[in-house]
Structures are given as C-alpha cells and as structure tokens.
Amino acid sequence: MIVTRRRRKPFPWKRFILPVIAIGLVIFAISWQPSRSVIAGGPMAPLWQDAGSTFNSVAAPFHFAAQNQLLTDRNRQIVQLQAQIASLQSQSAAKDKQISNLNAQISQLQGQAASARGVGSVMPAAPQTGAVSAAAAPAAGASPAAGDLASGATQDMRRTANYWANMEPENAAKVMQKLPVPYVARVLALMSPDAVGAILDALPAGYAAQLTQENPELRR
C-alpha cells in the first residue's frame, strides 16, 4: 500500500487583491477634498447624506464616551484647582497670623522702648572727670560706649536681641524702623557682630546711617 502526502494548498492571496484595491480607491475618493466635494454635491449626494446619517448614528455612543471622558478630565481639573485655592487660602491665613504676631511684637517692643527710655534717662553717665577715668579708657583698649549700651540691659531687651538674631534680617529691619533709635542701639549691642551687620545691611541707608552715627560702636 502506497501512502502519498497531500500537498497543502497555498493561501489564495490573489482573491484579496481586487477588494483591497477597491477599498483603497473608496478611501482615497472620500479623503481627497475635490472628489469628496463631487460626491457630496453631485448625483450621489442623497447616498452621501444617508451614509453620513448612518455613520453619525453608529458613532453616537463613541461621541458620548468621548464627552464623558472630557467631563471627567474637567472635573479632575476642577478638583485640582479647588485644592490649589484651599492651599493658597491656608497660606494667606498663615501670613495673616504672622503679620498679627509681628504687630503684637512691635507693640510689645514699643512699650519696652518707652520703659527703656525712662530707664536710660536716669542711668549714670560715663565718668568724664578725674585722672583715673581719663587714664583708664586708653589703657583698656576698648570703646566704653559699647559697655554703656549693653550695661543695664533688661531681660526683655535680651529676649528681644535673641528674637531679632533668629529672625530674617529683612523682617528684623522692618520691626526696628518702627522703634526709637536709642532702644534699637541698646538691643543691637547685645547681639553678635555678624547678626548686627546683616541687619544693618537690610535697613534703609538713612536709618542705618543715623543708627551708626549716633552709636559708632555698632560698626564693629
């Protein structure tokens, strides 16, 4: 008995050549603007309109899905904008609270300056007579005025000096401009030279000049 193997028939690709060419020509005729205008306005206009209506009916669910996606994206954007608004409002509230705290600090410092002004008016002046005091100043090798500013400093002044040293120089400069120059000089005398230099750089030129001219020891 002889067994023969059947050959597998090749796939009939040639049958699909003409349909593919026809579909390509139809797509070209629809996509090309002159031919599409002829089809839409010529004898085939009713067929074109019916085909368009049918296509719109078939594509309506897809349009609805696209609209839903668009609405979802817009709702997501609205939620993000609302979150940004809430964040900005919280930041504004924090800044308002900080401004209120600074105003309260300014009021407290103004009260302290008023009390310090009264204390400064009764502070004993540096000795200007006597051979001992005249000879002691050069021998010391330091400016006695700096000691006069720092001497007799109250606990509130020391707390204020510590508070100003920990503040940003620009914010401390804004607070100092609302206070008397003598009080500011006494508080600055309690601070480190680096902190004083940074604050003097942040102060307006006129105020800084007045402060250093009246209190040369601050130029350390």
NUTOR-671376 format. One record per residue (C-alpha): residue number from 1; x, y, z. Coordinates in steps of 0.25 Angstrom, whole numbers, plus 5000, padded with zeros to 4 digits. Layout:
n->NUM, u->X, v->Y, w->Z
...
// end
This chain:
n->1, u->5000, v->5000, w->5000
n->2, u->5006, v->5013, w->4996
n->3, u->5003, v->5025, w->5004
n->4, u->5004, v->5039, w->4997
n->5, u->5005, v->5052, w->5005
n->6, u->4995, v->5063, w->5001
n->7, u->5001, v->5076, w->4998
n->8, u->4996, v->5088, w->5005
n->9, u->4989, v->5097, w->4996
n->10, u->4995, v->5111, w->4997
n->11, u->4986, v->5123, w->5002
n->12, u->4979, v->5129, w->4991
n->13, u->4985, v->5143, w->4993
n->14, u->4980, v->5147, w->4979
n->15, u->4966, v->5147, w->4983
n->16, u->4968, v->5159, w->4992
n->17, u->4976, v->5168, w->4983
n->18, u->4964, v->5174, w->4976
n->19, u->4955, v->5176, w->4988
n->20, u->4967, v->5183, w->4995
n->21, u->4969, v->5192, w->4983
n->22, u->4954, v->5195, w->4983
n->23, u->4954, v->5199, w->4997
n->24, u->4967, v->5207, w->4996
n->25, u->4961, v->5215, w->4984
n->26, u->4948, v->5218, w->4992
n->27, u->4956, v->5223, w->5004
n->28, u->4964, v->5231, w->4994
n->29, u->4952, v->5237, w->4988
n->30, u->4946, v->5240, w->5002
n->31, u->4958, v->5246, w->5007
n->32, u->4962, v->5255, w->4995
n->33, u->4955, v->5268, w->4996
n->34, u->4952, v->5270, w->4981
n->35, u->4946, v->5256, w->4980
n->36, u->4939, v->5257, w->4993
n->37, u->4932, v->5270, w->4989
n->38, u->4928, v->5264, w->4976
n->39, u->4922, v->5252, w->4983
n->40, u->4915, v->5261, w->4994
n->41, u->4909, v->5271, w->4983
n->42, u->4907, v->5262, w->4971
n->43, u->4897, v->5251, w->4967
n->44, u->4902, v->5243, w->4979
n->45, u->4898, v->5254, w->4989
n->46, u->4886, v->5246, w->4995
n->47, u->4894, v->5234, w->4997
n->48, u->4905, v->5242, w->5003
n->49, u->4895, v->5248, w->5013
n->50, u->4889, v->5235, w->5016
n->51, u->4903, v->5229, w->5019
n->52, u->4906, v->5241, w->5027
n->53, u->4894, v->5240, w->5036
n->54, u->4897, v->5225, w->5038
n->55, u->4911, v->5228, w->5042
n->56, u->4906, v->5238, w->5052
n->57, u->4896, v->5228, w->5058
n->58, u->4907, v->5217, w->5059
n->59, u->4917, v->5227, w->5064
n->60, u->4908, v->5234, w->5074
n->61, u->4912, v->5224, w->5086
n->62, u->4926, v->5227, w->5084
n->63, u->4924, v->5242, w->5084
n->64, u->4916, v->5240, w->5097
n->65, u->4928, v->5233, w->5103
n->66, u->4938, v->5244, w->5098
n->67, u->4929, v->5254, w->5104
n->68, u->4929, v->5246, w->5117
n->69, u->4944, v->5246, w->5117
n->70, u->4944, v->5261, w->5115
n->71, u->4935, v->5263, w->5126
n->72, u->4943, v->5254, w->5135
n->73, u->4956, v->5262, w->5131
n->74, u->4949, v->5275, w->5134
n->75, u->4944, v->5270, w->5148
n->76, u->4958, v->5266, w->5151
n->77, u->4964, v->5279, w->5147
n->78, u->4953, v->5286, w->5156
n->79, u->4957, v->5277, w->5168
n->80, u->4972, v->5281, w->5166
n->81, u->4968, v->5296, w->5165
n->82, u->4960, v->5295, w->5177
n->83, u->4971, v->5288, w->5185
n->84, u->4981, v->5299, w->5180
n->85, u->4971, v->5310, w->5185
n->86, u->4970, v->5303, w->5198
n->87, u->4985, v->5303, w->5199
n->88, u->4986, v->5318, w->5196
n->89, u->4976, v->5321, w->5206
n->90, u->4983, v->5314, w->5217
n->91, u->4996, v->5321, w->5213
n->92, u->4989, v->5334, w->5213
n->93, u->4983, v->5331, w->5227
n->94, u->4997, v->5327, w->5232
n->95, u->5003, v->5340, w->5226
n->96, u->4992, v->5348, w->5233
n->97, u->4995, v->5341, w->5246
n->98, u->5010, v->5344, w->5245
n->99, u->5006, v->5359, w->5242
n->100, u->4998, v->5359, w->5254
n->101, u->5009, v->5353, w->5263
n->102, u->5019, v->5363, w->5257
n->103, u->5009, v->5375, w->5260
n->104, u->5008, v->5369, w->5274
n->105, u->5023, v->5368, w->5275
n->106, u->5024, v->5383, w->5270
n->107, u->5014, v->5387, w->5281
n->108, u->5022, v->5380, w->5292
n->109, u->5035, v->5385, w->5287
n->110, u->5029, v->5400, w->5287
n->111, u->5025, v->5398, w->5301
n->112, u->5039, v->5393, w->5305
n->113, u->5045, v->5404, w->5297
n->114, u->5037, v->5414, w->5305
n->115, u->5041, v->5408, w->5318
n->116, u->5055, v->5407, w->5314
n->117, u->5055, v->5422, w->5310
n->118, u->5051, v->5425, w->5324
n->119, u->5062, v->5416, w->5330
n->120, u->5072, v->5422, w->5320
n->121, u->5069, v->5436, w->5325
n->122, u->5073, v->5432, w->5339
n->123, u->5085, v->5424, w->5336
n->124, u->5098, v->5429, w->5341
n->125, u->5107, v->5435, w->5331
n->126, u->5121, v->5431, w->5328
n->127, u->5131, v->5438, w->5337
n->128, u->5137, v->5449, w->5330
n->129, u->5145, v->5456, w->5341
n->130, u->5157, v->5450, w->5349
n->131, u->5171, v->5446, w->5345
n->132, u->5167, v->5431, w->5348
n->133, u->5156, v->5431, w->5338
n->134, u->5163, v->5438, w->5327
n->135, u->5175, v->5429, w->5328
n->136, u->5167, v->5416, w->5329
n->137, u->5160, v->5418, w->5316
n->138, u->5172, v->5417, w->5307
n->139, u->5178, v->5406, w->5316
n->140, u->5166, v->5397, w->5314
n->141, u->5168, v->5398, w->5298
n->142, u->5153, v->5396, w->5296
n->143, u->5141, v->5406, w->5294
n->144, u->5134, v->5409, w->5307
n->145, u->5121, v->5413, w->5299
n->146, u->5119, v->5399, w->5295
n->147, u->5119, v->5395, w->5310
n->148, u->5109, v->5406, w->5313
n->149, u->5099, v->5401, w->5303
n->150, u->5100, v->5387, w->5308
n->151, u->5100, v->5391, w->5322
n->152, u->5087, v->5391, w->5330
n->153, u->5080, v->5383, w->5319
n->154, u->5067, v->5377, w->5324
n->155, u->5063, v->5363, w->5322
n->156, u->5053, v->5368, w->5312
n->157, u->5064, v->5374, w->5303
n->158, u->5072, v->5361, w->5304
n->159, u->5060, v->5353, w->5299
n->160, u->5057, v->5363, w->5288
n->161, u->5072, v->5362, w->5284
n->162, u->5071, v->5347, w->5283
n->163, u->5058, v->5348, w->5275
n->164, u->5064, v->5358, w->5265
n->165, u->5076, v->5350, w->5264
n->166, u->5067, v->5338, w->5260
n->167, u->5059, v->5346, w->5250
n->168, u->5061, v->5348, w->5236
n->169, u->5070, v->5361, w->5235
n->170, u->5059, v->5368, w->5226
n->171, u->5048, v->5365, w->5236
n->172, u->5056, v->5370, w->5247
n->173, u->5059, v->5382, w->5240
n->174, u->5044, v->5385, w->5237
n->175, u->5042, v->5384, w->5252
n->176, u->5054, v->5393, w->5256
n->177, u->5049, v->5404, w->5247
n->178, u->5037, v->5406, w->5256
n->179, u->5045, v->5407, w->5269
n->180, u->5053, v->5418, w->5275
n->181, u->5068, v->5419, w->5271
n->182, u->5073, v->5418, w->5285
n->183, u->5065, v->5406, w->5288
n->184, u->5069, v->5399, w->5275
n->185, u->5084, v->5402, w->5278
n->186, u->5084, v->5396, w->5292
n->187, u->5077, v->5383, w->5287
n->188, u->5087, v->5382, w->5275
n->189, u->5099, v->5384, w->5285
n->190, u->5094, v->5371, w->5291
n->191, u->5095, v->5363, w->5278
n->192, u->5107, v->5357, w->5271
n->193, u->5114, v->5366, w->5261
n->194, u->5110, v->5356, w->5249
n->195, u->5095, v->5358, w->5252
n->196, u->5097, v->5373, w->5254
n->197, u->5104, v->5374, w->5241
n->198, u->5093, v->5366, w->5233
n->199, u->5082, v->5375, w->5240
n->200, u->5089, v->5388, w->5236
n->201, u->5091, v->5383, w->5222
n->202, u->5076, v->5381, w->5222
n->203, u->5072, v->5394, w->5228
n->204, u->5070, v->5407, w->5219
n->205, u->5082, v->5415, w->5217
n->206, u->5077, v->5427, w->5224
n->207, u->5073, v->5419, w->5236
n->208, u->5085, v->5411, w->5237
n->209, u->5094, v->5424, w->5235
n->210, u->5087, v->5430, w->5247
n->211, u->5088, v->5418, w->5255
n->212, u->5103, v->5416, w->5253
n->213, u->5106, v->5431, w->5254
n->214, u->5099, v->5432, w->5268
n->215, u->5105, v->5419, w->5272
n->216, u->5119, v->5417, w->5266
n->217, u->5121, v->5405, w->5274
n->218, u->5111, v->5397, w->5265
n->219, u->5121, v->5398, w->5253
n->220, u->5129, v->5386, w->5260
// end
